[in-house]
Amino acid sequence: MVRCYHMETPAAAAPAGGFFPSFLFLAFGTLVAALLGAAYRLGLFYQLTHKVDKASIRNGGENVAAVLKAHGVKFLFTLVGGHISPLLVACEKLGIRVVDTRQEVTAVFAADAVARLTGSVGVAAVTAGPGLTNTVTAVKNAQIAQSPILLLGGAASTLLQNRGALQAVDQMSLFQPLCKFCASVRRVRDIIPTLRAAMAAAQSGTPGPVFVELPVDVLYPYFMVQKEMVPAKPPKGLVGRGVSWYLENHLANLFAGAWEPRPEGPLPLDIPQASPEKVQRCVEILSRAKRPLMLLGSQALLPPTPADKLRVAVETLGVPCFLGGMARGLLGRNHPLHIRQNRSAALKKADVVILAGMVCDFRLSYGRVLSRSSKIIIVNRDRKEMLINSDIFWKPQEAVQGDVGSFVVKLVEGLQGQTWASDWAEELRQADRQKEQTFKEKALMPLAQHLNPVRVLQLVEETLPDNSILVVDGGDFVGTAAHLVQPRGPLCWLDPGAFGTLGVGAGFALGAKLCRPDAEPFVLPRKTVGSSTVPWAQGLCRRTPGSHANTRARSSRAASSSRWKVWSKRRKSGPPRSGPVRARATPSTCSRQQRSRGVAPGAGRSPPSPYRCRLRRPQSAAGGDRADGPTS
């Protein structure tokens, strides 16, 4: 009998014996990695090298104010709220003027006006929750108008978010589709770098709004946050002690390294520039043109090219041009190169068209007004916006992504003083004169009711002083005003932009007056009186503390008497149990002049304005001075 024995070699037995130690080593490594990750997330490593100054009375609002001051911010628009009070106080201490409005959307509109007129970042700060949701329309308007604004928003404490805190909503999800840059500050030491990055993002590339969320516990001082966060008496029990340790560590991580010196000044901006090759190809196309035409949009007025330098470049170029958006007024009044009427007909006749900061959206009929035989040169900072509808109605000969103002200056340098025949510009000016004659005839047409809007705007054009800033607030009324009212110089025209937002007037006028105290803002809004809507273009904004927006209703004596009777009857019987209830006033609120005429209390007056501004009709030259702009 043969017996066979299988002898297990040491090499074969080794894996079975070494599995358990390898598993232990892997588990231990995983545990260590998890503990290190948890320690990092809890900020324990950072706290080893950066201490917490528990005796300091400084607060995060001071860091916010320091960054704004280093960036040259002069005005902060707000509606005061408890979440953001520390940063408002700190800004005032550093000389930044805090302008308190009565509606958050007005604060953002005012910041928008500052951004457009100064070329810097306009800043608004509002409280959490409804304070921020009230700004959505103004932020969207700034996004479409490409205005660099910084919106600072309060928020619930970092520990209480998503736990039902007061005015706590998901603010980041709300503003991410509207802003180029969104960030929520979680530690005091992050305030400065986050704000510097936000300010740079607002001005780089295509300008636009940015949003920084500032929870309440990163703005207030240590001792106040400690009082609210950490229990006064140490809890008993293992769970209570664990919770207490977590809260104390969270507090320490909030303020660790908070007051260490950090750079506060501006970061370098990323502004796209046209390549020399692109510029040269555009020079060659334009040099062969017989009937060139240029359309300048708002992007042409963006930094770094000053408005005066751009104006000299346009005049040197000698190409007839249409001006739109913030570019209105670039050439002043009655400049021979500025064509104002019959744009569609001129575009059909031109052989080379330069769209400098203009896009083929609804304002250019999505590109359908461009002739297919024309060579189109388009320059814009945003490539996606630049090529909109180019696959359907039009096609560019050259699409240049870069700063518009710099491109125009380089184009002039490349052409080296080339001129074009004067008959083309004269043909366009003749069409201008014919259209203006048509407007004069329309102004003389009698209307059975209300005002003739063309005549009203003609009177405004005749009345405007040289230091006026036009704030055009309305829909169709803006389009009519663009044909009839001429800005007196560069950066003297403010309108909502492509979003067509109504209600920008008070905020824009406030920001404009603060930027230019010597200027006189004229607000051209759509004013509703009674059951009809008529253009109301005689108003000037005056910023006076505690005043309201008072307007005069043009009513007949019979209508006024009728309103008084209705009011008196309601006052005796009381409001109805259902349906709309009208606000009632006592006779003491009615002026003596109104009572003598039989006018109801409050008749002819709009509700108290959230903008504290009074709108007045300009008096005649013999009647005295007009109202000033915002003064405080």
TORTI-978567 format. One line per 8 residues: their letters; for each residue x, y, z of C-alpha. Coordinates in steps of 0.25 Angstrom, whole numbers, plus 5000, padded with zeros to 4 digits. Example, Ala and Ser with C-alpha at 12.3 -4.5 7.8 and 13.67 -1.06 7.14 Angstrom:
! residues 2
as) 5049 4982 5031; 5055 4996 5029 $
! end
This chain:
! residues 632
mvrcyhme) 5000 5000 5000; 5005 5013 4996; 5002 5025 5005; 5003 5039 5000; 5004 5051 5009; 5002 5065 5004; 5013 5074 5011; 5008 5089 5011 $
tpaaaapa) 5020 5098 5008; 5023 5110 5017; 5021 5119 5004; 5007 5114 5003; 5003 5115 5017; 5008 5130 5019; 4996 5137 5013; 4986 5130 5022 $
ggffpsfl) 4994 5133 5034; 4996 5148 5030; 4982 5152 5026; 4978 5156 5040; 4989 5166 5043; 4987 5172 5029; 4973 5174 5032; 4976 5181 5045 $
flafgtlv) 4986 5190 5039; 4976 5194 5028; 4965 5197 5039; 4975 5204 5048; 4979 5213 5036; 4965 5216 5032; 4962 5220 5046; 4974 5229 5047 $
aallgaay) 4970 5235 5034; 4956 5237 5039; 4960 5244 5052; 4970 5253 5045; 4959 5257 5035; 4949 5260 5047; 4960 5268 5054; 4963 5276 5042 $
rlglfyql) 4948 5278 5039; 4946 5283 5054; 4958 5292 5052; 4967 5286 5063; 4979 5287 5055; 4977 5301 5051; 4975 5304 5066; 4988 5299 5070 $
thkvdkas) 4995 5310 5062; 4985 5321 5063; 4979 5325 5076; 4966 5332 5080; 4966 5345 5086; 4955 5344 5096; 4957 5358 5102; 4956 5365 5088 $
irnggenv) 4943 5373 5086; 4946 5374 5071; 4935 5368 5062; 4935 5363 5047; 4928 5375 5042; 4941 5382 5044; 4947 5373 5034; 4936 5375 5024 $
aavlkahg) 4938 5390 5026; 4953 5389 5024; 4952 5382 5011; 4942 5391 5005; 4950 5403 5010; 4962 5397 5003; 4955 5396 4990; 4950 5410 4990 $
vkflftlv) 4936 5408 4993; 4929 5421 4997; 4915 5418 4999; 4908 5406 5005; 4893 5405 5002; 4884 5397 5012; 4872 5395 5020; 4876 5393 5034 $
gghispll) 4874 5380 5041; 4880 5373 5053; 4887 5362 5045; 4896 5372 5039; 4897 5384 5049; 4912 5382 5052; 4917 5384 5038; 4908 5396 5037 $
vaceklgi) 4914 5402 5049; 4928 5399 5045; 4926 5405 5031; 4922 5418 5037; 4934 5418 5046; 4943 5417 5034; 4936 5428 5027; 4928 5420 5017 $
rvvdtrqe) 4915 5427 5016; 4903 5417 5020; 4890 5421 5012; 4878 5415 5018; 4866 5413 5009; 4852 5408 5012; 4852 5396 5003; 4863 5386 5000 $
vtavfaad) 4861 5387 4985; 4864 5402 4985; 4877 5399 4992; 4882 5390 4981; 4877 5399 4970; 4885 5411 4976; 4897 5402 4977; 4895 5398 4962 $
avarltgs) 4895 5413 4958; 4908 5416 4966; 4914 5404 4959; 4910 5409 4945; 4914 5424 4947; 4927 5421 4954; 4932 5408 4948; 4935 5402 4962 $
vgvaavta) 4927 5392 4970; 4914 5397 4976; 4911 5391 4990; 4898 5388 4997; 4895 5381 5010; 4882 5375 5014; 4877 5366 5025; 4874 5351 5024 $
gpgltntv) 4862 5344 5019; 4851 5354 5013; 4862 5365 5013; 4869 5357 5002; 4857 5352 4995; 4853 5366 4993; 4866 5369 4985; 4864 5358 4974 $
tavknaqi) 4858 5367 4964; 4869 5377 4965; 4880 5367 4965; 4874 5360 4952; 4874 5374 4946; 4888 5376 4949; 4892 5363 4944; 4886 5366 4930 $
aqspilll) 4891 5380 4930; 4905 5375 4934; 4906 5384 4946; 4917 5380 4956; 4910 5380 4969; 4913 5373 4983; 4901 5369 4991; 4904 5366 5005 $
ggaastll) 4893 5358 5012; 4891 5354 5027; 4888 5340 5030; 4884 5331 5043; 4895 5326 5052; 4904 5316 5045; 4899 5305 5056; 4885 5309 5054 $
qnrgalqa) 4883 5308 5039; 4874 5298 5034; 4868 5297 5048; 4856 5306 5047; 4863 5319 5051; 4857 5333 5049; 4858 5337 5034; 4866 5325 5030 $
vdqmslfq) 4864 5321 5016; 4874 5314 5006; 4879 5328 5001; 4891 5322 4993; 4882 5314 4984; 4873 5326 4982; 4885 5335 4977; 4894 5325 4970 $
plckfcas) 4886 5326 4957; 4887 5341 4958; 4901 5344 4962; 4915 5341 4956; 4920 5338 4970; 4913 5333 4982; 4920 5330 4996; 4916 5327 5010 $
vrrvrdii) 4926 5331 5021; 4927 5321 5031; 4938 5327 5040; 4943 5341 5043; 4956 5339 5037; 4950 5336 5024; 4943 5349 5022; 4955 5357 5016 $
ptlraama) 4959 5347 5006; 4945 5344 5002; 4941 5358 5000; 4954 5361 4992; 4951 5349 4983; 4936 5354 4981; 4940 5369 4978; 4950 5363 4967 $
aaqsgtpg) 4940 5354 4961; 4929 5365 4960; 4939 5373 4951; 4946 5362 4943; 4942 5357 4930; 4927 5361 4928; 4923 5369 4940; 4912 5365 4948 $
pvfvelpv) 4906 5364 4962; 4913 5355 4973; 4907 5351 4986; 4914 5348 5000; 4906 5342 5011; 4910 5347 5025; 4904 5339 5037; 4901 5346 5049 $
dvlypyfm) 4911 5339 5058; 4923 5343 5049; 4919 5358 5050; 4917 5360 5065; 4928 5360 5075; 4933 5348 5083; 4927 5351 5096; 4913 5353 5090 $
vqkemvpa) 4914 5340 5081; 4919 5332 5093; 4907 5337 5102; 4897 5332 5092; 4904 5319 5088; 4911 5313 5100; 4902 5310 5112; 4905 5318 5125 $
kppkglvg) 4905 5306 5134; 4913 5293 5130; 4904 5282 5127; 4904 5269 5134; 4905 5255 5128; 4913 5250 5117; 4904 5254 5105; 4903 5268 5111 $
rgvswyle) 4918 5270 5113; 4920 5265 5098; 4910 5275 5093; 4917 5286 5102; 4931 5282 5096; 4925 5283 5082; 4919 5297 5084; 4932 5302 5090 $
nhlanlfa) 4941 5296 5079; 4931 5302 5069; 4932 5316 5075; 4947 5315 5076; 4948 5311 5061; 4939 5323 5058; 4949 5333 5064; 4963 5326 5063 $
gaweprpe) 4972 5335 5055; 4961 5345 5053; 4970 5357 5055; 4983 5353 5049; 4988 5363 5038; 4983 5360 5024; 4984 5367 5011; 4971 5375 5009 $
gplpldip) 4974 5382 4995; 4968 5379 4981; 4972 5366 4974; 4977 5367 4960; 4965 5367 4950; 4964 5358 4938; 4959 5367 4926; 4959 5360 4913 $
qaspekvq) 4966 5367 4902; 4965 5366 4887; 4977 5359 4880; 4986 5367 4871; 4982 5357 4860; 4967 5359 4861; 4969 5374 4862; 4978 5374 4849 $
rcveilsr) 4967 5366 4842; 4956 5376 4846; 4965 5388 4841; 4966 5381 4828; 4951 5379 4827; 4948 5393 4831; 4959 5400 4822; 4951 5394 4810 $
akrplmll) 4937 5399 4814; 4930 5410 4807; 4918 5411 4816; 4923 5407 4830; 4914 5408 4842; 4916 5406 4857; 4907 5402 4868; 4912 5405 4882 $
gsqallpp) 4906 5398 4895; 4908 5399 4910; 4921 5390 4910; 4928 5401 4902; 4928 5410 4915; 4934 5400 4924; 4947 5402 4930; 4959 5402 4928 $
tpadklrv) 4956 5411 4916; 4952 5425 4921; 4940 5431 4914; 4948 5443 4909; 4958 5434 4903; 4947 5426 4896; 4940 5439 4891; 4953 5444 4884 $
avetlgvp) 4955 5430 4878; 4941 5430 4872; 4943 5444 4867; 4956 5440 4861; 4950 5428 4854; 4940 5436 4847; 4930 5425 4845; 4915 5429 4847 $
cflggmar) 4910 5422 4860; 4897 5419 4868; 4898 5419 4883; 4891 5410 4892; 4890 5408 4907; 4900 5414 4915; 4907 5419 4903; 4897 5429 4900 $
gllgrnhp) 4902 5443 4902; 4916 5439 4899; 4917 5449 4887; 4909 5460 4894; 4897 5467 4887; 4896 5469 4872; 4909 5462 4868; 4911 5460 4853 $
lhirqnrs) 4915 5446 4855; 4903 5442 4864; 4891 5437 4857; 4879 5435 4865; 4867 5431 4856; 4864 5420 4845; 4874 5410 4851; 4868 5398 4843 $
aalkkadv) 4869 5405 4830; 4883 5410 4832; 4887 5395 4836; 4881 5390 4823; 4890 5400 4815; 4903 5399 4822; 4914 5390 4816; 4922 5388 4829 $
vilagmvc) 4915 5388 4842; 4923 5388 4856; 4915 5383 4867; 4923 5389 4879; 4916 5384 4892; 4903 5382 4885; 4897 5368 4883; 4886 5363 4874 $
dfrlsygr) 4875 5361 4884; 4861 5367 4883; 4867 5381 4882; 4873 5377 4868; 4861 5368 4864; 4870 5356 4867; 4879 5360 4856; 4868 5361 4845 $
vlsrsski) 4871 5376 4843; 4885 5373 4838; 4887 5371 4823; 4893 5358 4819; 4902 5365 4809; 4908 5373 4820; 4921 5369 4827; 4918 5369 4842 $
iivnrdrk) 4929 5371 4852; 4925 5368 4867; 4933 5370 4879; 4928 5367 4893; 4934 5362 4906; 4924 5350 4907; 4926 5340 4895; 4912 5333 4898 $
emlinsdi) 4905 5346 4897; 4913 5351 4886; 4908 5340 4877; 4894 5339 4881; 4885 5336 4869; 4897 5336 4859; 4892 5322 4855; 4879 5327 4850 $
fwkpqeav) 4878 5341 4845; 4892 5346 4844; 4906 5342 4843; 4919 5350 4847; 4931 5352 4838; 4939 5354 4851; 4935 5351 4865; 4945 5357 4875 $
qgdvgsfv) 4944 5354 4890; 4950 5365 4898; 4948 5379 4904; 4940 5388 4895; 4947 5401 4898; 4961 5396 4897; 4957 5390 4884; 4952 5403 4878 $
vklveglq) 4965 5410 4882; 4973 5399 4875; 4965 5400 4863; 4967 5415 4862; 4982 5413 4863; 4982 5402 4852; 4974 5410 4842; 4984 5422 4844 $
gqtwasdw) 4975 5433 4841; 4967 5427 4829; 4955 5435 4825; 4942 5432 4818; 4933 5439 4808; 4924 5450 4815; 4912 5446 4806; 4909 5434 4814 $
aeelrqad) 4908 5441 4827; 4900 5453 4821; 4890 5443 4815; 4888 5437 4830; 4887 5451 4835; 4877 5455 4825; 4868 5443 4829; 4870 5448 4844 $
rqkeqtfk) 4865 5461 4840; 4852 5455 4833; 4849 5447 4845; 4851 5458 4855; 4841 5466 4846; 4831 5455 4848; 4832 5456 4863; 4830 5471 4863 $
ekalmpla) 4817 5468 4855; 4813 5458 4865; 4815 5467 4876; 4805 5477 4871; 4794 5467 4870; 4783 5470 4880; 4778 5459 4889; 4764 5458 4895 $
qhlnpvrv) 4770 5454 4909; 4783 5454 4916; 4796 5458 4911; 4803 5457 4898; 4815 5449 4902; 4824 5454 4890; 4821 5468 4894; 4824 5465 4908 $
lqlveetl) 4838 5459 4904; 4841 5471 4895; 4838 5480 4907; 4848 5472 4915; 4858 5473 4905; 4857 5488 4904; 4857 5489 4919; 4869 5480 4923 $
pdnsilvv) 4881 5487 4928; 4896 5483 4924; 4898 5476 4937; 4886 5467 4937; 4886 5452 4938; 4874 5445 4932; 4868 5434 4939; 4858 5427 4930 $
dggdfvgt) 4849 5418 4938; 4839 5411 4929; 4836 5402 4917; 4831 5408 4904; 4833 5421 4910; 4848 5418 4911; 4848 5415 4896; 4841 5428 4893 $
aahlvqpr) 4850 5436 4901; 4862 5430 4894; 4858 5437 4881; 4854 5450 4887; 4863 5453 4899; 4878 5455 4898; 4888 5453 4909; 4897 5465 4911 $
gplcwldp) 4910 5457 4912; 4916 5443 4915; 4910 5435 4926; 4898 5444 4928; 4888 5433 4924; 4882 5422 4933; 4871 5413 4929; 4868 5399 4934 $
gafgtlgv) 4875 5391 4922; 4870 5379 4914; 4862 5374 4926; 4852 5386 4925; 4850 5387 4940; 4840 5397 4945; 4842 5404 4958; 4857 5407 4957 $
gagfalga) 4856 5422 4957; 4857 5426 4971; 4869 5417 4974; 4876 5421 4961; 4874 5436 4964; 4879 5434 4979; 4891 5427 4974; 4894 5437 4963 $
klcrpdae) 4892 5449 4972; 4902 5443 4982; 4912 5440 4972; 4911 5454 4966; 4906 5464 4976; 4907 5476 4966; 4898 5468 4956; 4883 5469 4955 $
pfvlprkt) 4876 5456 4953; 4863 5456 4944; 4854 5444 4946; 4845 5441 4934; 4836 5430 4939; 4822 5424 4935; 4813 5430 4945; 4799 5424 4948 $
vgsstvpw) 4788 5434 4951; 4774 5429 4953; 4770 5419 4944; 4779 5423 4933; 4794 5422 4931; 4801 5435 4925; 4815 5439 4924; 4819 5447 4936 $
aqglcrrt) 4832 5454 4932; 4833 5467 4940; 4839 5461 4953; 4852 5464 4960; 4857 5456 4972; 4860 5463 4985; 4866 5455 4996; 4860 5460 5009 $
pgshantr) 4859 5453 5022; 4845 5449 5026; 4838 5454 5014; 4829 5446 5005; 4827 5445 4990; 4816 5455 4988; 4809 5456 4974; 4797 5464 4969 $
arssraas) 4785 5457 4963; 4779 5465 4952; 4764 5463 4955; 4752 5472 4953; 4745 5479 4965; 4733 5470 4963; 4742 5457 4964; 4748 5462 4976 $
ssrwkvws) 4735 5465 4983; 4730 5452 4979; 4742 5445 4986; 4740 5453 4998; 4725 5449 4999; 4729 5434 4998; 4740 5436 5008; 4730 5443 5018 $
krrksgpp) 4719 5432 5016; 4729 5421 5019; 4735 5428 5031; 4721 5428 5037; 4717 5414 5034; 4731 5408 5035; 4738 5399 5025; 4730 5387 5018 $
rsgpvrar) 4731 5373 5024; 4736 5368 5011; 4744 5373 4999; 4755 5383 4998; 4756 5393 5009; 4761 5407 5006; 4770 5414 5016; 4762 5424 5024 $
atpstcsr) 4768 5437 5030; 4763 5447 5040; 4759 5461 5035; 4771 5467 5042; 4781 5460 5032; 4774 5468 5021; 4781 5481 5018; 4773 5494 5020 $
qqrsrgva) 4774 5497 5005; 4769 5483 5002; 4757 5484 5011; 4753 5498 5005; 4753 5491 4991; 4745 5479 4996; 4756 5469 4994; 4757 5456 5001 $
pgagrspp) 4769 5455 5011; 4780 5448 5004; 4774 5451 4990; 4785 5454 4980; 4796 5448 4989; 4803 5435 4986; 4805 5426 4998; 4817 5429 5007 $
spyrcrlr) 4829 5426 4998; 4840 5416 5002; 4851 5425 4996; 4849 5438 5005; 4849 5446 4992; 4840 5457 4987; 4837 5458 4973; 4834 5472 4968 $
rpqsaagg) 4830 5479 4955; 4841 5488 4951; 4837 5503 4951; 4838 5512 4940; 4850 5521 4938; 4843 5532 4944; 4837 5524 4955; 4850 5521 4962 $
dradgpts) 4859 5509 4964; 4857 5495 4962; 4858 5484 4973; 4872 5479 4976; 4875 5464 4976; 4878 5455 4988; 4886 5463 4999; 4886 5453 5010 $
! end
